[in-house]
Amino acid sequence: MHRRKDGRETWHRLLEWDKGQASAERLAALILHGEGFTDIDPSHPLGGRDGLKDIIMLYEGEKWIAGVYFPREQQTFTTIKNKYLHDTKGVEFANAAGFVFITNQELRLTERAELVELCPHAEVEIYHLERISCLLNQPQHYGTRLEFLDIDMTKEEQAALFSTGMASINEKLNQLTIGIDEYKELFLSALCNQDFDAPRSMEEIAEMANEFCEKIWYDRHLVRCEKMENGTENINPEIWKGALASAEKIIAKYGEENLSPYSKFDWGMLNGKLSALRWVMGEDWDELYT
């Protein structure tokens, strides 16, 4: 089917609405969510007494209600006004601070102003045919438009959606960069004011790297011991003699209770620390030789 240009396809499909009240209320709820309303709670979209309110929600912490009116084709202003007056009765009933009227009907400026005046005890927002059309033709609502009006994106709209997405990504990346810069300033300020200790010296880093290396070596040594005992591995006696002596030195240095065996978590942490410290010392990542 040929698609009408300049946003007219959305406009006409809304006006020719034939999906019933349930779909109309679900569409209205998605529009309200996009407009900053929260805790949106449709009353009875599938039918039933709704207590003079199709939707209950919050806006800036205050209770609002909504009336949804999606007939097929354009109705007279008298018909629209009667429906509006019926729905505004729910404002007092629900003790609401505001009322939203969402309709697929075309309303002139003077007609909208008259409707607002008919509800003097609450704030009023009117989402009429032209306003809803404009919202659904924006990139953030393309999915909603496709679901409820079966309107695919044009090539131009796909480009606009991609551009919007890239702008959002760039904004988030900029926020991350700002966060890093702020952290650097905070770090340097704290360092100058001596709010915390200075960075570790290379001597301290090398000492800890050596400790982790020795503890990892000892764990691997125990694995070799087991293999030697069950005969699955043979090592030159002189080399093995030196390994046993090195193991005794490590036990004496750290205490057997502070050595292997490790839990899977502790073993991963031990190797990760060694890898990180060696990276700081100029080696490549994941250098875990012992």
Helices and strands as residue ranges (DSSP letters): H 8-15, H 20-34, E 38-42, E 55-59, E 62-69, H 77-94, E 98-103, H 109-117, E 123-127, H 129-136, G 139-141, H 142-149, H 155-192, H 202-230, H 237-254, G 256-258, H 264-280
